[in-house]
Amino acid sequence: MNFINQLRLTAVAAASVLVHDLCLAETVVGFARDAATQRFLYAEVHEFNRAPDGKVLTAQSRYLDAQGREVARKSLDYRANRFIPLYKMEVPAQRYTEGIRSNADPVVVFKQDGEREETKSLAREPGLVAADSGFNHLLMDQLPQLLKGETVSFRLIVAGQTDSYRFRARQVGETTFEQTPAVKLRVEPDSLLRLVVDPLELVYDRQGTRLISYRGVSNIIDPSTKQVYKQVVITYGGQVPPEARWLQRTAATP
């Protein structure tokens, strides 16, 4: 899996909250469609455990294809660092695994692609740094600055590439979602990589409490082409689309 294949977000949105053993349990569902044709591609089911103050502690994510078959699974631990979680993502059909074993300094990333294994230690650089789904927490925390018109720069650790890259985010517009004010963000490489890597487009509620939609590259493989879906639109919350009625048997939705 190359660098572009890894540039996606596993996003967090608001859902129903249950109290259990002093933690808040939350299930969030996302629905991915082809950006050009709107064909339903897959669903994401994210299960979070949160502290009483609402901060995320751990998470489990499953990725289900259009027939409801699991194609990937990911476990995350945010307790030491919300922006750089420890995580492991497994894609059995591709014999591929990646993740972060240590989020101290240095950050230890790893990947296994078939029989090839690689581990690398990445020194923490000054400034904002995020990895995988911690990227979402970073953007929500920085939303006040983005709403002021500021550009937020940060480094994104990409475990699948065993490296980190400079990115930047800025607000590019406003919108509404179900009568809720929302803001549009654009995230792109803060280097010449932006000439070959398409930007990411994200929509958050204006209060910065949830991600509403994501548009960009996916890391889920299209079985018909054996390549990643190049441009997907993922929406979080709302009604289960007709193509994914099977999901009601496996997960609660907002």
N, C-alpha and C positions, 0 to 999 in steps of 0.2 A: 504494500500500500504506500503510495507516494505522498508527498507533502499536501497536495491539494486534496487528496482523499481524506486526510485527517482533519481538515478545516471545517468542522461542523460543531455545533453546540448541542449538548444534551440540556434542554431548557427546563426552567422551573416556572410554573404558573399556579394560580390559586385554585384550591379545591376544597372539599369537605374535610373538616378537622375532627378527630376523635381523641379523647384523653385516655392514655393507657400507661400505667406504671410510670407516672410523672413525665412522660414524653408525649408529644403530639404526633400522631400518625396521620400521614397525608398521602393520598393517591392522586396523581396527576396524569392525564392522558393527552397525548398529542397525535394529530392525524396528518400524515404527509401525503402530498399530491405532487404530480409532475407540474412544474411551474408553467409549462407551455400548453399542455393538453388538459390539465386538471384531473388526470386519471389518478384514482386512489392507489397509493403504493404500499404504505405500511403504517402501523401504529406504534407509538412509544408508550409504555406504561412505566411510570416512575413512582416508586414508593419511598417516602421520606420519613425519617424519624427526626423530630425537632425537640429542642429544649423548651422548657416552659416559657422562656422569653421569645420563642419563635425561631431562634437560630438553628440552622440545619446541623444535624450531627452525623448521620449516615444515610445512605440511599442505596436502593437496588433498582436497576433499570432493565426492562426487557423490550426487545424490538421484534414485532410480529409482522409477518408479511400479509399480503392481501387475503390469504386464506386462513390466517390465524396461526400459522406455524412460527415458532420462535427461531429467529435467525441470528440473534446476538444477545448477549447478556453482559451487564456491567455492575460492579459493586464499587461504592465510593465511601470514603471516610473523611469528613470535613473537620473533625474535632480539633486537630492541631492547626489547621489553616483553611479558612473558607475559600480562599482564592486558589490554593494549590492542594487539592484533595489527594490523598492516597487513593489509587483506584486500579482496577483490573477489568479490562474489556476482552471478552472472548467471542470469536466468530468461528464456530466449529467447522462449518462447511468450507471455509477458506484456510483452516488450520492456522489461524492467526490469533495472537494475543498481544496486548500492549498494556502499559500502565506506568504508575509511579510507585516505587517501593519506599522512598524516603522524601519528605518535603522539608527537610532541614536544609542546611547549607553545607555541601552541595545537594541539589535535588537529584535523586537517582531514578532514571527512567529506564524502561526495558521494553523490548518487543521480541516476539518469536513469530517468524513467518515460515511455516513449514518446518524444515529441519534447522533453519538458520536462527540463531539466538544472538541478541546484542543487548548489552547494558552499558550505560554511560552516565557519568556524574557531571552535572551542569552547575557551575557556580552561579549563585544568586547575585544578580546585578542590582545596583541601586534603582529605586523607583518602583512603580507598580509592576507586578508580575502575576500572571494567572496561568492556569492549565485546565484543559478539559472543561467540565461544567462549572468550575470556579470562575471561569470567564463571565458567566451570567451574574454571579454575585458581585464581581468587580463593576460591571456596567450599572447594576442597580445602585450600588453605593456611590458611584460617580455621577448619577443622573442629575443632582443639583448643579454640578459644574457644567454638564452638557446643556442643561436648560438655559444657562447663562450665555450660551454661545461659545463656550470654551471647547477646544480640542483636547481630548484626553489621550495621552500616549502611554503605552505599556508594552511589556514583552509577553508573548504567548509561548508557553512551553508545549511542544508537539511531541508527545512520547513516540508516536509512530515514525517520526523522523529523527528521534533522539537528538533534538536540537531546540533552540528557541529563536523567535523572530520578533521584530519590532512591528507593532500595529498602532493604529490610531482610530479613535471613534469621535463622531460629531453628530449633532442633531441636524437633520435635513428637512424636517417638516412636522406638521401636526395632523392629527386625524381623530376619529372617534371610533369606539368599538362598543356596540350595544349601549349607546348613549353615554359611554364613559370617555372623557378626554384622554387622548393617547398621543405619544410622540414617536416619530420615526427616527431611527439611528442608522448611520452608515458606518461600517467597520471595514477597514482595508489595510493592507500592509503599508507600513511607514518606510518604504524602500522601493527600489525598482521592481520588486516582486509584484507590485500592483499593476504592472503592465501585462502580466500573464496570469494573475490570480484575480478572479472576479470578486467584487466586494460582497460583504454580507449585509443584508437589510433586516433590521429588527424593529418591532413595534412593542413598546411598553406602555402600561397605564402611566398617566402623568405623575402619580404619587410614587412610582418606582416600586410597586409591590408585586408585580407579576409581568412575565413575558407573555405577550398576546400572540405574536407570530414571528416566524423566522423564514427568511428566504436566502438560499445559498446552496452550496455543495453539500451532499450527504456522504456519510461513510458506509452506507448500506449498499450492497452490490445488487445491481439489476441482473437477475438470473438469465435474462435473454441475451444480454450483451457481455456479461462477465466484467462489466465496468461499473464504477459507482454512478449513482444518479447524479447528473451534473448540476441540475437546478431543481430544488424542491421548495415547496411552500408548506410549512408546518404550522398548524393552528392549535392552540391550547385552550381547552374548555369548550363549552357549548354542547350541542347535540351530537350523538354518535351518528356518523354518516351511514346511509343505507348499505354501503359496501362493507361496513364493519360491524354489522349487527351481532356477529359472533362474539364481539368484545364484551358485550353485556353479560356474558356467561363467565368471563374471566377477570373482570376488573370493574370497580365502581368508577363512575365518571362524574365530573362536576355538574 
